Amino acid sequence: MVATEDKKLKNLNPIIISGKEVLPLIEGGKGINGSDGRSSGAWAHENCVGTFSGVSPDYYDEKGNVIFERYFKKDRPSRHQEMVEQSIKGCLAQAQIAHEVSGGKGRIHINMLWELAGSQQILNGVLEKAKGLIHGVTCGAGLPYNLGELASKFGVYYYPIISSARAFHVLWKRAYNKFVEYLGGVVYEDPWLAGGHNGLSNAEDPNQPQTPYMRIVELRKLMNSLGLEEKPIILAGGIWSLDDWQDYIDNPDIGKIAFQFGTRPMITKESPISDAWKKLMLQVKKGDVILQKFSPTGFFSSAIKNTFLSRLIERKQGEVPFSHEATEEFSQPLNMSETKVIFIRPQDSEKAMNQIKAGFTEIKETPDGTVVFLTPDEWVQMKEDRKNCVGCLSQCQFSSWSQARGSTGRLPDPRSYCIHKTLYDVSHNGSIVDNLLFAGHQVYRFATDPLYRNGIPSVKELIERIKSGK
């Protein structure tokens, strides 16, 4: 992109988003406190769209101090309800902050994880009390069928996050065709490049990334056939600079388009993540972000490889199939405990023994007919995390919680982890080594981006840089 004023204005023509003409630049909403009222308000102040996280956001006491989540109830359903109530308080607090920081400019959106247990209850509780503060809802991690009806009830625009035309078509046929007025646009999130949870389907190979161009053209053709020519496509996942996306701008095959920046806004003065986390991201190298499937949601997700993620990988690599009874194939006995013997294949015996000798003496079943090996301390922590479960997901592989049925009916999976605990901890100055660090696959570009050579920029400085094409 040629960084002249004429070129900037030509390529960044304002478009209508959530009922107002703004620049087609959007702050991507992230998980627990990855974006908040300060950052989203700053984006809106620059006549862009700011997005705060609706997942366990912070709220404050009368002196402005964060009130950290606390749970008093003994049973999980009651703790889940406490989580919902605290989430509503946090969303309202962040919406108010964003509104004040924005000065009434731009647009403010809330990002919600659809697979969050209680997501609809939270959105209902927030939108009925936040009139005029929140203009749009983005929602992914699952197929949010009820999103259109819920948002339309409050006169708020909605933006489903999808990764294929097929996914949007399913949503349209089942629900969205009845709620067209407040369909603000469709977020296409590249499932191979985005940070956090990704929308890879079972038909797609995580190791064979596809360029988004033809997938977006296919989405636009579908939207046009449904009479949605004026609804913008919001491109997300792997967005760093507009230089990279010149073929997508003013392209009749794509139509109206906006760009959602997820990773890059994480290193700004207004970003709520810790200084240690920001410092680490400035040093990340290409290939340090891994697409994997350890999340208790069952979705693929992308995160920075650190001690936390490395241990999950090692545990998975040490996995061994077993049988409760001796068979021709499973003939090697293995003492799972003092009172329980299982049988593994002879060819896996050395692998199992090496892990036990290394201190991974707790042998635990997975739901898939295998066992994994943990240290005693890991097992103690895992039991504690399950005991403290607040039912944050509609269904959880780690704890076997199911919002609908109480239990998924499957064994808790020791290859996974408590996602609420680790994301809440790292977003409140917790360890950047022993917690999950979601990040997009473009994060390595921080190390060579001139904008970050002289310190951390403000949101305003970042947006000016983005508008220049760089």
C-alpha angles and dihedrals in degrees: 000000000000105000098223123130092244092050093047093051093045093052096040103048109164117250134194112268120171092348099310136088109248139150111280092246119114133185107228114236113235136193129277107356093331087129126014144170093291095055097038092046090052091052092049090048088064090056091259131110119273122197126198125195117257092196112102095324120184125264127186147226124240090276093053096255119142113257102218118219114271130179123205104170121097101216126064099237090054092048088050090056089050088054091052092050093048091047091054091051090049095048092051091048093050093044090054092048092048091050093051094046092047093057088218093300128126123357134296120215132183120218117215131187104225092206089058105114107245094019092138093045090050094048092048091050093048101042095049090056101035101061110163093009100079120046102176145016123216116194136180143143096092134007107298099206095165096047095094094052093043097049094041090055088065097037092249124138120242132211119191115207110224137161101208142031088241092061092051092047090056091051092046097050094044100042124336097072086073094053105044099138096070098036095117097184143301123271112217106199116191104235094206098050107031123102123237120014116004133202101233111154126215088256093060127081113230088207095052108064119196124212110248098228100089092037089056092045088053090050092050092050089053093047091049091051088055093051094256098124093129095050111098125232110227110211113214137168120062095018111149110139134005089234087077094055106046092124090060097054119089088358113149091207089060102031123188110014139175130188125233118204114202111161102029096061090056089082103057132107090253096048110112098216118109125273089241091056091048091049091051093051090053087062101043115123129212110280095027091108113079129201106217143150106232095112114117087228089072090236127121113254138183123228141156113269109246136139092291095053094038091057091052089051092049091049091051092047089052093054116129129192116233146177130219089220131046113258136167090267098036101046104133113094118223123188105231090180138339091283104029129071125186130182127237133180115276090237089060095050096092091047091053095045093050091056093048091049089051090059100265092125100147107091114197134183123238124208089254104066096268137104130223130199126238136176116250090251091052091052093049090051092046092053090048092050092051092048090053095047112143095192094249095163128058084236126002129201092198098056101017088235116158120186091204100045106015090243136036089222091236131107115267107261114239090194089071135057144218101280096189093054097049097043093046092048097049091046089056099053095282125151116302088202102050099038136068114270111198113203140155122250093252093064091105088070091075088076094062102028109114091213090074100045095091099042137287115328127221121247088255091055092047093051092048088053092049091049089055088059096249 
